[in-house]
Amino acid sequence: MSSLVILGASGFLGRALISAVPRPLRVKAVARHIPPDAELQQVQQEGITWIEADLVISASLYDVLHPGDIIDHKTSATKVTE
């Protein structure tokens, strides 16, 4: 079964999308850091799996993405470093 993979799931738009996704669609909520309330949200909304991954390190996504998954990209740069 396909999953909706939400990149940037811990941000404002990502969290709103998680709440709006109709069930039984499975959600893989991908974030650089899993928010403290993620476990509570996962229990309250069946079908949500939080995954910690850094999009800058492409290898961290190898186990997350599978053929047939739908990707919704909600990430943005918050700091620019040189």
Residue, then its C-alpha position, 0 to 999 in steps of 0.5 A: m500500500s502506498s504512503l503519503v510521505i510528508l517532508g517537513a512534517s514538523g513545520f506549520l504546513g506539514r502538521a496542517l497537512i497531517s491533520a487533513v489527510p483522509r484515513p486510511l491513507r498511511v502517512k510517513a511524517v519526515a522531519r529533521h527532528i521529531p517534535p515532542d508531541a509526535e508520539l501523542q499525535q501518532v497515537q491519536q491519529e492512526g496510520i502516522t509514522w514519524i521518521e527522523a531524517d535529514l534531507v541534506i543527507s540523501a542516504s537518510l531517505y533510502d529507507v523512507l521512500h518506496p515505489g508508489d509513495i506520494i511525496d509532499h515537500k513542505t521543507s524550507a531553509t530556516k538558516v543560511t550558513e556559509 
